[in-house]
Amino acid sequence: MAQNIIIEQATELKQKPDENKLGFGQYYTDHMFILEYTEGKGWHSGRVIPYQNISLDPAAKVFHYGQTVFEGMKAYRTDDGIKLFRPKKNFERLNKSNARLSIPHIDEELAYEGLMELLNVDRDWVPAAEGTSLYIRPFIIATEPALGVNPSLNYMFMIIMSPVGAYYEEGVNPVKIHVESHFVRAVAGGVGEAKTAGNYAAGLNAQEEAKERGYSQVLWLDGVHRKYIEEVGSMNVFFKLNGKVITPMLNGSILDGITRNSVITLLKHWGVPVEERRISIDELIEAHHSGNLEEAFGTGTAAVISPIGELSYHNEKFVINEGKTGELSAKIYDTITGIQKGKVEDPFGWLVALN
């Protein structure tokens, strides 16, 4: 249902940061988008306003029961204007997360319209330097001030934006990953397939321990058998075994990544054999010992492709492809980022132009 979106321009604009020193998620644009939900009224009062703090009652349910979901997408400055990469898929997935967290379904077209209005207001914030983009974070929080353990009656949907550089300091060079065998990220039937804050909080402990050991991230195993591979850090994961690409199948505890979907589509388009199935850490190690583990990489909106050069499991190190970025990993990265920047043909219609 169409709604009028009010636009309130900021009276003072921020000084934009050096595009070559952006980091990730350190700077925020001049404006934000807000949409509110009230039980019996639905989603209403969409508005673009100056970026600012928000005020919440200390009893707001988001603080106590974790009713919150979010998304991540990017806008790119190309020679042909500002483009987004599959943004409507993000709003589709947001509603899947909403359903799992008992958050009301949001009108995807209204959310999309709000995003486009916000981008138009802050279009000058989309950076142009090589490897940069404007990271977009839509999210929903439960705002009803009540301590009863039941779904909130009130919510806020917001979008904030941040100009970013590379997600990893290593850039597209291979990272070292620690296979986590103690902590568990999620199990089928839980909230692992939803993009909700608690999933990431649950992974921080293992992530910090991995960093202390000199590893960039953790490779999660399933929570039941503790042997089937699920995700790497906050990304989906792929392995090239003897010419075939394998990625863990969606099983209720793995996020349905949009970059994951894009990679699978791309591989099939190229005629590269790809399978979505269960793969155990034992199978992976056996493939390494036999010389069949050719490449490994993570996929996600923030990093796009993150090659894996080494795995650590039970104090044993497994170097992949001599610790170098694999040929297929590099081709996928160059193709997806090329499509996003408008430098490579987009045969799938993934790019959406900002009018």
Order of alpha helices (4+ residues) and beta strands (2+ residues): beta-beta-beta-alpha-beta-beta-beta-alpha-alpha-beta-beta-beta-alpha-beta-beta-beta-beta-alpha-beta-alpha-beta-beta-beta-alpha-beta
